Amino acid sequence: MSSSNHKPSENRLVYREFGNDNSAALQRPMSAALERPIEELPPQQQNLRVQATRAGRKGKTVTVITGFQSKPETLQALLKQLKAQCGTGGTVKDNEIEIQGDHKQKILEIVTKLGYKAKISGG
């Protein structure tokens, strides 16, 4: 067999509909029309649900707080405070806060002191 003199291109892109590319035209940020604006409501106008669940978490109990209508920065600040006061880890996923472990009562007390309207949901 003879070796070919054809060198494969390092940046060989046949087709790309979405995503970043090395061309300057495609490196601009996503259009503002595609981003959903999140309306920041004051805490007293938000109705939160606090629920402990194990669904889809390999048997680990997680306390989930849903119903937020806040910006991601606000959720991150609240998450940091809840993690510190519960002494455990947590994350923000899909505009919900997840705290490791069953901390329904403690979280309910904390968020009501911060001015949120909250209820315990589920069993």
Secondary structure in CASP SS format (residue, H / E / C, confidence):
PFRMAT SS
TARGET T0000
AUTHOR 0000-0000-0000
METHOD secondary structure of the structure
MODEL  1
M C 1.00
S C 1.00
S C 1.00
S C 1.00
N C 1.00
H C 1.00
K C 1.00
P C 1.00
S C 1.00
E C 1.00
N C 1.00
R C 1.00
L C 1.00
V C 1.00
Y C 1.00
R C 1.00
E C 1.00
F C 1.00
G C 1.00
N C 1.00
D C 1.00
N C 1.00
S C 1.00
A H 1.00
A H 1.00
L H 1.00
Q C 1.00
R C 1.00
P C 1.00
M C 1.00
S C 1.00
A C 1.00
A C 1.00
L C 1.00
E C 1.00
R C 1.00
P C 1.00
I C 1.00
E C 1.00
E C 1.00
L C 1.00
P C 1.00
P H 1.00
Q H 1.00
Q H 1.00
Q C 1.00
N E 1.00
L E 1.00
R E 1.00
V E 1.00
Q E 1.00
A E 1.00
T E 1.00
R C 1.00
A C 1.00
G C 1.00
R C 1.00
K C 1.00
G C 1.00
K C 1.00
T C 1.00
V E 1.00
T E 1.00
V E 1.00
I E 1.00
T E 1.00
G C 1.00
F C 1.00
Q C 1.00
S C 1.00
K C 1.00
P H 1.00
E H 1.00
T H 1.00
L H 1.00
Q H 1.00
A H 1.00
L H 1.00
L H 1.00
K H 1.00
Q H 1.00
L H 1.00
K H 1.00
A H 1.00
Q H 1.00
C H 1.00
G C 1.00
T C 1.00
G C 1.00
G E 1.00
T E 1.00
V E 1.00
K E 1.00
D C 1.00
N C 1.00
E E 1.00
I E 1.00
E E 1.00
I E 1.00
Q E 1.00
G E 1.00
D C 1.00
H C 1.00
K H 1.00
Q H 1.00
K H 1.00
I H 1.00
L H 1.00
E H 1.00
I H 1.00
V H 1.00
T H 1.00
K H 1.00
L C 1.00
G C 1.00
Y C 1.00
K E 1.00
A E 1.00
K E 1.00
I E 1.00
S C 1.00
G C 1.00
G C 1.00
END
